Amino acid sequence: MGPYLVVLTDFSESSRQALAYAAALAKPLQSQVVLLHLYQDVLLDPEYVMIPAGAAIRSQRETHNALEKLAEELPVPATVELSVNTMAETLADAIARYHPLVLVCGRAATPDFLDQLLGDQALPVLRHLRYPLLMVPEGAPMPGTPTRVALAADGEPFKLRENALDMHPLWEALHATFSVLHVETEEQYDRARTAVNSLRHNHLVKDLSPDSLYTVHHTSPATGILQAAADTQAELLVLMARERSLLGGLFHRSITAQVLQRSPVPVLVLPVI
């Protein structure tokens, strides 16, 4: 059995799409999906009384039954985990129990209840845990499994954190082609080859062809990355998020955050040192 994929789940459309995407990845990986739901009791937590109907808080039994139904509809083995703990406790426990390859979540076309939890609670926790995160935007093309993967690299040396070291099972399962995206700004000029060498040095991908590099010139790194991803018709975008970005108080203004908020295709964020 392959590695677990843990999906932050509610009953929104964005969450359902993230679940479907995770299942598509899990199939060639021969892995299981874990539906992780953070239960909020509106009788105990009045902050969440006014929520969209699609993500309405239900009784724990009804919620668990609804999650079980979602799990049964998936084309891969799936497990349901319903937690009444805090987001920090829930994610830390899921990671400790399942050691997933990645954590998966959806991003709604318009902000919803799950997005509020992600922005207010999940992302700060994930920054602290420094764990790989795959964010699937609502409305993203669903090609089955992505066959064109773009790796964004800025040319600065980096080292993958231990929990992001072995993505090879995923890459091998996808049989994808890879592009290395590099954005040259006035501050970061002529670092393209260094970017490719950093990826090779970290063995993130076993084989990078000489013509895999794609460089764009842009004053905004985030916009440049998105432009390059579109130019190369990437179906999955991979970002390396440095500790200074993950732990900074202005994370929401970082390049990583901007790409997560704006990318039309799924984004895999790998924590690096």
N, C-alpha and C positions, 0 to 999 in steps of 0.2 A: 504494500500500500504506500502511495506517495505521501508527500507532506500535506498537512492540513492548510486550508484557506479559511480564515475566520472573517465573516462578513457582518458588519454592523447593520442590523436589520430593524426596520419598522414596517409599516404597511403603505408607505408612499410609493409613487411610481419610480422615483429615482432609486429607492432602495431595491425595488423589484428588478430594475435594470442592472444594478450592481450585482445582485444575486445571480441573475442569468449570465452575466459576464464571468463571474467567478466559477459558475458551473461549467461554462465553455472551456475555461482554462483547466479546470480540475479533471475533465474527461481524458485528455491526452496524458496528463500527469498521473492518472490512476489514483487520484487522491480524494479526500472527503472534504465537504464543505460544512462549516459550523455556522449556524444562524445564531448570532449573538444579539439579544434584544435587551435593552435597558428599560425595565419596567418602572413607570412613574405612576403612582396612585394619586389621582387628582384629589381624593378626599384627604390625603395626607400632605399633598404638595400643591397648594392652590395656585402657585406660579404658573402651572401648566393647564389651568382650566380652559383658557381661550386658545385652542389649538385647531388646526385644520381638520375637517371631518375625516379625510383620508388617513390621518395619523392619530385618530382618537384613541385615548387610553381606555383599555378594556379591563375587565377583571383578570386576575392572573390566570385563572383556568381558561377563560375564553381566549386570552392572548396566547397561551401555550398551545391550545388546540389549533388556533389560526396559524401559528408558526409551524406546527406539525404538518398541516395541510400544505403549506408552501414547500416544506422539505420533501414531502411525498411527490410533489409535481416536478422536482428536479430530476435530470437524467443521470445524476451521480449520487452516491451515498451521502446522506446529510444528517447532521445532529443538531438538535435545538438546545440552546442555552438561554434561559431567562434569568436575569439578575435583578435583584432589588437593591443592590449596593450602589455606591457612587461610581461614576465613570472611571475614575482612577483605579478603584478596586476591581471593577469588572474587567477592564483591559489587562491589568497586571495578572489577574487570575487566569484569564484566557490564554495569555502568552505562556505562563508557567505550566499550564496543563497541556496545551496542544503544541507548543513550539511551532507555530504556523510559519509557512514560507513568507506570507505577507498578511497584513490586515487590509480588508477591502471595505470601502464605503462608497455611497453614491453622493452626487452633488446635484441638487434640484435646479431646474431651469429658473425657478423663482424660489427664494429662500422659504424653507418649510421648517417643521418641528425638528426633524433630524438634523438639518443644517444648523439650527440654533444650538443643538447639543454638540455638534461637531465643532462649531466655531467657539462656543463658550467653554466646553469641557473636554471634548475628545482631542482636538489638536494640541492644546497645552499638555495633555497627558502624553500624547504620542511624541511630542517634542522632548518630554522628560525621559520617556522610555527609549527613544531613539530606535524605533522599529520601522521596517519597511512598510510603506503605506501605498496602496493602489486606490486612486480615486477615479470613479467612473461618472462622467457627466451625463445627466439626463438628456436623451436625444442623440447620444453618440452612436455612430454606425456600429452595428453588431455583425461583424463579418464571420462569426463563429470564433475562431482564434486569430489573433493578429499575425500577419505574415510580414509586415514591414515595421521594424522597431527602430526608433530614433533615440540615440544616446546624446544628451546635451552635455557638453564639457567646456569649461571656461579656460582651460590651459594651466590652471594652478595645480601643483601636485596634491594628491589626496590619498587617503588610505581608507578602505571600506571598513566599517565597524563589523564586529564578528557576526552579528545577526543578519548582516547583508552580504556576507562573503559568497555564499554558494547559491547563485541564481541559475547555475548551469542546468539543473533539472527542468526549469521553466523554459530556458532558451532551446534546449534539445527537444522538448515536447512541442514547441511551436514550429520548429524548422523554418525560422524566420530569417530574412535578410536584414542587415544592420547598417544604419547610417550614423555617422558621428557628426553632430551639429555643433558648430562653433560660431559665436557672434563676436565680431570684431567691433569694438568701440574705440573712441579716442584713447581711453585709459588702458584698454586691453588690445594691443595691436600685435600682430604677427605671433600669436600663440597657438595657432591651429595645429601644427605638428606636435607641439608639446601636449595638447589636449589628447591627441590620438595615443601618444606614448604613455600618458598617464593611465589611460584605459587598459592598454596592453600590459603595463607594469602590474596593475591590480588584478589581471586575469578575469576581468568582469565578463568578457566574451572571449571564447577560445580563439576564434579566427576573425580578424578584421582585415578585409581586403584593402589594397592600396587606394582604391577609388571610393572608399566608404566615406571619406571626409566631405562635408558640405559646409561651406562658409558663407555667412551673410554679413553685411555691414549695416549696423543700426545703432542709433544713440541709446535705445532702450533694449537692454539684454532680454527682458521678458518678451517684448514684442518681436524681437529678432528670432528668439527660439520658436515662437509660435509661427512666424513666417516660414522659417526653415522647415518646421514639421509639416506645414501645408505643402511647401514646394516638393518635399520628398515623399509626399502622400503617406506619411507615417500613420499607422493605426494604433500604435502605442508609443508614448513618449516617456523616457526615463531621465530623471533628474538626480544629480548628486547634491544632497543638502548638507552643507557644512555646519558644524556645531555652532559657530558664531551666528549663523542664520537661524538655526532651530531654537537656540536659547536666548536670542536677543529679544528685548522687550518690544521691538518694532517688527516682529516676525510678519505681521499682517501686511507690512510694506515691502517685504523681501521679494526677490525674484521668484523664489519657490512659491510663495503665497500668490503672487500675481499670476503665475502660470496655472496653478491649481484652480484659481477662480475663473480663468478665461479660456482654458483649453477646451476645444470641441471634441478631443479624443481622450481616452483614459491616460492618466499620468501615474507612473510608478516612481515614488520618492525613496531613494536609498540614502540612509544616513552615513556620512563620511567624516573622517577626522582631517 
